[in-house]
Amino acid sequence: MPSYYVAFWNLENLFDVDGSPQRPEWLQRALARELAGWNAEVLDLKIGQLARIIRQMNGGAGPDVLGVCEIENEHVLRLLVDGLALTTRDYDVAHADTSDERGIDVAFLFDRAIFEKREQFSQIILARNATRDLFQVTLGIKTSGRELIVIGNHWPARSEGQYESEPYRILAAETLSYWHERIMAIKGADMPVLAMGDFNDEPFNRSLVEYALSSFQAAKVLKARSPRFFNLMWPLLGQRRGSHYFDNFATLLDQFLASRPLLERTAPIRADLDSVRIEAFPEMVGRGDYPAPRRFGRPSSGLDRTGFSDHFPISVVLQER
């Protein structure tokens, strides 16, 4: 029975170099202070740190599919692919520019020996402030011809306050739920959909429960008349571990949401619910009182550059019958 290792990771500020000709002037002005000193040498170091972790995933084989966020453009994404240097992999990228005010996007890497990209859509979130779109990609499995839809998410941050910013995450959640319903209507009720990302809310927050229609009960999803998601991260909540830490509190902002076809026992492609992991490799974990991720500091931040990201990756295994 073939299986596919799928991961997601917020790479934290994987920007192109300061003054990059691929960056529009308005964005260069907006990021001028933030990117001071972010040169090719520092970018190479950041990519090397990220690649060091990604190569360890899936028992050292690397992921079959990797969703990422906080990348500036396709150029840096392809630099990351080159930096992985996995001879057993032939990664391609799926990416689309969005209107985010900091120029950071959501994208996917996938092994084109296993998958082919059949469609991709950038689903716009209608809000007064520019925000990242949802990014939907249809992957065809080459050996069987079956399809899997993955949707990358990076919902608006809590930096202005959890409740002050909540309406923007609710808009993103409504958009995800709407497109989930449209996928079922267009592609059929048996189309497997795996949404993933940094939702900037936890599994129990109302943006995910009431608006994205994600549940902690698989039975509710299996029996629902309208499309719902099962949140694969609920079992991890009781382990007091997080994919991200804020004020020394563990938060589970990074999540996988599985549609009904990924839950059925006889489904052609099924999520292994016991396989879900927070991939906190030892070198990524801080040595202080709290096991928070070790960040990679930009020159403008004054932080050291021996870390990786302010988020841990997450992973799940999908099994094909």
C-alpha positions, 0 to 999 in steps of 0.5 A, a space after each residue: 500500500 503506497 504511502 505519502 509523507 506530507 509536511 507543512 512548515 512556516 519558514 519564517 521570513 524566507 526573503 530574497 536579498 535586500 535590493 533584489 531586482 525581482 522585488 517591486 519598488 513599493 515592497 522594497 520601500 516597505 521592507 527596507 529597514 527589515 531587510 537591512 543586511 539581508 545579503 546573499 551570504 545570510 540568505 544562503 545560511 538561512 536556506 542551509 539551516 532550513 534544508 538541514 531540517 527538511 532533509 531529516 523528515 520522513 526518516 531522512 528521505 525528505 517529504 513527498 509534499 511540503 507546504 510552506 509559508 512566509 516565502 517571498 517568491 518562487 526564486 527563493 523557493 527554488 534556491 531552497 530546492 537546490 539547497 536540499 540536494 536530495 539525490 533521491 528527489 526531483 522536487 518541483 514547486 507550486 507558487 503564486 504571488 499574493 497581495 500580502 503587504 509584506 510580500 510573503 506567500 504560501 507554496 508547495 514543493 512536491 516530488 514530480 516522480 510521484 505527483 504531477 501538478 494538474 491545477 492551481 488556484 489562488 483563492 482571494 480573501 476579500 478584506 479591506 487590508 491586503 492579506 495572503 490568499 489561500 493557495 489550492 493545488 490539485 496533485 495527480 498521483 502518477 501511478 494510480 491517476 487519482 487526485 489529491 487537493 491540498 490547500 495552503 493557508 497562512 491566516 492573519 496574525 494576532 500581532 494587533 491582539 487576538 480578538 482585535 484581529 479575529 475578524 480577519 481570520 474568520 474571513 479566511 475561514 469562511 473563504 476556506 469553507 466556501 471553497 471546500 464546498 465548491 470543490 465537492 460540488 465541482 469535483 465530486 463528494 469523493 475528492 480528498 482535500 487536505 488543508 494545512 497551514 499556519 492558521 494563527 488560531 488554535 483548533 478550538 478557536 471559533 474561526 476554525 470550529 464555527 467558520 472553517 467547519 472543522 471538528 474534533 469528532 471524526 464521526 461528525 465529519 463522516 455523518 455531516 450533510 455538508 462538507 466539514 473538516 476533521 482537525 487532525 491536531 486535536 489529539 496533540 493538544 493534550 500533550 502540552 506541546 506546540 508548533 509555536 510558542 508565545 510568551 512561553 505558552 505552547 500554541 498549536 497554530 499549525 494544523 492539518 484539516 482533513 475532508 471526509 474522503 480522507 477519513 473513510 476506512 475504505 477510501 482510496 486515499 486515507 489519512 493515518 490519524 496516528 501518524 500526525 507529528 510536530 517535527 521538533 528535531 533536537 537541534 531546533 529546540 531551545 535550551 531554556 525552560 520552555 521547548 520553543 523553536 530556535 529562530 533564525 535571526 535577521 541582521 536587523 533583529 540582532 538574533 543569532 543565525 544558528 536557529 531555523 524558524 519560530 515554528 516547528 514543522 508538522 507532518 502526516 502520512 496519507 495511505 493509498 489503497 
